[in-house]
Amino acid sequence: MVVEDEFIIALDLTETVQDLGYAIDGPYADRENALKAIGRHLPDCAILDVNIRDGEVYPLADVLEKAGVPIIFHTSQAEPREVKQRYPRALACPKPYRLNMLTEVLKRATGGTMRPKAA
């Protein structure tokens, strides 16, 4: 799952993650639509920007964390220490991301497994 409200960043991130072989749910620009999506199906992993269209992503991250979904915060807005205090199991990939860093963080978050892309 990708939650990012900046269109170009969301498009780039989504295409990059797909190119790495992962199936994508999203991108979602707000909590409301992302929460509806996880109500239908939990993602294997979530890449979240902190500040999105309808406020901070933390209420969504709380739901994902309680469900055991690995979280990657992709943001330039929050200090990694702040995120680590609130979500100790979460990973971080700062904006702008480097491909090798994003690849490594995704592997760590998913345990090296990936769901095949939809045909």
Helices and strands as residue ranges (DSSP letters): E 2-3, H 7-19, H 31-40, E 46-48, E 51-52, E 55-56, H 58-66, E 71-73, H 80-86, E 91-92, H 99-110
